[in-house]
Amino acid sequence: MSDTTTTFFDELGRNGHQRLLPRTSGTIRFDLAHEGGTDHWLVTIENGDIRVSRDRGEADAVICTNRAFFERMARGEAKPLSAWLRNDITSEGQFRYVIMLERLFPPPPGARHPRSLAPHGGRA
């Protein structure tokens, strides 16, 4: 098991509520293939509250990729929607969850919020 993958899901579950997902509810299962088989992670979202388990249960959306590529997304080196367009990840189920993934993964390394670049922190 990759430390990057485990850390990503541990932090996602530990953070609990995601303010960017206030009215979102559903389940996303990540199937991460590797030489030894496939790891499964189930992310359950209830009005922005997130729980993570290793369950193989049914989900509203299933995201499939190899573990090495997932680690790139977990480090912010690849964006989920772009990865889906390039077929680096595939999905089954409700597509809205693929779009929503952008909010769960970190920004690229060294990225800064636009307000931090504006004079006076973005305030007039």
ZIGI-V17133 format. One line per field, one symbol per residue. ss: DSSP state (H for helix, E for strand, - for the rest). psi: psi as a letter, one per 40 degrees, with the letter a starting at -180 (. if undefined). burial: + if it has 16 or more other C-alpha atoms within 10 Angstrom, else -. Layout:
ss=???
psi=???
burial=???
This chain:
ss=--HHHHHHHHHHHHH-E-HHH---EEEEEEEEEE--EEEEEEEEEE--EEEEE-------EEEEEEHHHHHHHH-----HHHHHH----EEEE--HHHHHHHH----------HHHH-HHHH--
psi=hhdddddddddddddchheefdfhhaihhhhhiideahihhhhhhhfehhihifieiiidihhhiiddddddddeeeihddddddefdiiiiahddddddddediiiiheiiiddeeiiffei.
burial=---++--++--++---++--+----++++++++-----+++++++--+++++------+++++++++-+++++++++++++-++---++++-----++------+++-----------------
